Amino acid sequence: LVLGPAVLDPKPATRYFVGRALSLLRVQAGLIDRIEPAQLGPLFAAAAMAAGAALPKELSRPDEQTERIVAKAMSRRDRKALALQASRFGFESVDPTRWGQAVRRTADRLGLVLAGDVVAAAHAAARSDPARWKSAVKRAADRLGHILEENDQTGAKQNASADPSRSPPEDATVLDEVRGSERALDLLRFALGAAYPLLRRQAEGEL
């Protein structure tokens, strides 16, 4: 884990990101933020094949390139460990998408516990949510198109006094960011439950 100078004077958002990174490292899932959980299926299938195991019934065979890349990346120790688990494929369901989502949610929650600040953690989660950025780009494009259309129709001079592109107040912006992020909303739901206060008290006792 490579940390920047910000950790010397950590703010709640910084602690959130450090806690989240530690959670991903613990389960060796650093890749999970660079790939959608729904895209994990071919990787799981290729790993099973590299270990000499039969494909779980929920997974289909990946393409040859994925097979080669995964086989090259897996060590002998990885193959042996997976081969020992292969006997469970026949009676336990394998759902890479749900696994990836659970890993992300667990990382978010550990980040919140270490941050100790629900608002800062939710805001950090929203700002770093890939799904939010996709929708934000679309909203920005729609808004820009609307502005240009209005300027063409009424003239830029008439619109100067009521420019819809003016930045909203900071608090409103933060609230909109959190509302637009399922990841941040999930974190808020967790913070309102019974588990978070208990975990936070335990963390305070150990820090």
N, C-alpha and C positions, 0 to 999 in steps of 0.2 A: 504494500500500500504506500503510494507516494503522496506525501502531504506538502502543501504549500505553506508560505509564511503566515497565512491567516490563522493557522491552528495555534500560533503563539499567543493570540488574543482571541480565543474562539467565541463567536457569537452563536446564538441558538441555531441559526440556519447552518452554520459551519458544523456544529455538533451533529445536526440532523444528517448531513451528507456523510460525515465520517462514520456515524453509526450505521448508516445504510450500506456503505462500502464494506464495513467489517462483517455485516451479516451476509453479504454476497460472497465474500472471500471465505467465510466459514464453510459454506456449502460448495465452494469452488464453482460459483455460477456468475463470474464476472461478465460472461457473454450475454447474460439475460437482458441487459439494458441496450444491447446493440441488435437484438433480434426480437421480433414479436413472438409471444408464446405460441401462437397458432402455427408458427413456422418451425417449431422444434421437432415435429413428428419425423421428418426425414433424417434428422441427426440422431434421434433415438434409434430409429430403424437401422441406420448405418452402423451405429455402435454395437447393436446386437449381432449384426452379421459379422463384424470384425472380430467379435469374441467367439464366433462359431456357434451362436445360439440360433434357434428358430425364431422367426419374426413373431412378435406378439400379434394376436388376431386383430387388434385395433389399428395396426400400422400396415402400410403398404410399402413395397420395396422402393428405396430411393433411387435416384438416377446414378449413373456410373461415376460421375465426377464427385458427387457427395460421398459415395462409398470410398473412393480413393483418398479424398482429403481426410475423412474421419479415420480411416485405417492407418494413415500415415501419422496422424496426430496422437493416436492412442498408444500408450506404452504397454509393455508386456504385463506390468502390474495391473494396469487398468483392465486389460482383457481378462486376466485371471479373476479379478474381483467381480466383473460383470458375468463371467461364465458361472460363478458360484450362485448368482441370483437368477440365472436363466430358468431354473426349474420352477420358479414362481410365476413365470409368464402365463402358464396354462390356466391358473385358477385365480390370478389377481389381475384386475384391469390396469391397463397402462394408458394414462391420459396426459401426454406431454403439455397440452395447453393449460390444463388445470394446475399441473405442477409448476409451470412457469409463472402463472398468475399468483400462486401461493407463495412462491419464492419472493416475488416482487412485494407482495403485501407484507410479508414478514420483515423484509428489509426496511420498508417504510415505517413499520411500527417500532422496530428497534431504533431507527433514527429519531422518532418522536420521543421515545423513552429517554434517550441520551440528551436530546435537545431540551426537554423540560419546558417547552413553550409551544402550546398547541397552535397558536396563530402563526408563529414563525415557521413551524414545521409544515403546516398546511399550505402556507404561501410558497415555501420552497418546493414542496411536492407539486404544486400547480404549475410553477414556472418551469419545472424540469420534466413535465409530463409530455411525452411524445404525442399522445393523442390530442392533447390540448393545442399543441403547436400546429398540428394539421388543420384543426378547425379554425384556429386563429388566423392562419394564412388565408383561408377561404373567406373569413369575415372581413379581413382587411382588403382583399381584392374586391369583394362586393361593395364595401364602403367606398373605396376609391372610384369604382365605376359609377356609383350613385352621385358622388361629388362632381365628377367630370360631366355627367349628364345634366346636373342642375346648372353648372356653370355655362354649359352650351345653351341652355334654354333661357336663363334669366340674366346671364352676364356675371362675370367675376366680381364686378364692383358692387352689385346689389347683394351678393352673398358674403361680402367681407365682414359685415357686422354680425352675421350669424353663421360663422364658419363651422360646419359639423365635424370638421377634423380636429377642432381644438381638443387638447387632452383633458379628460375628466379629472376630478379630484383624485388624489392618490388613494384614499381609502376606498372610493368607488371602484377604482381600477383593481385593487387587490381583491375586493369582494367578487368582482366579475371573473377574475382569474380563477378563484377558488370554485365558484359556481360552475365554471366551464370545465372542470377537471374531475372526472370520476375518481381518480387516484387521491386527490385532496379530500373529496367528500367521504371516501372510504376511511381515510385517516381520521376525519372528524367523528365519524360514527364510532370508531374504535376508542377515541378519546372520551366519548360520552358513556362508554360502558364501564363495567366494574373492574375489568382487568387492568386498565391503564393506571389508575391511581395506585394500585398495589405494586405494579412493576416499577413505577416511578419512585415510590418510597424505598423499594429495595435498591434501586440504582443510586439514590441519594445516600444510602447507608454505606455503599461500596466505593463511591467516588471520593 
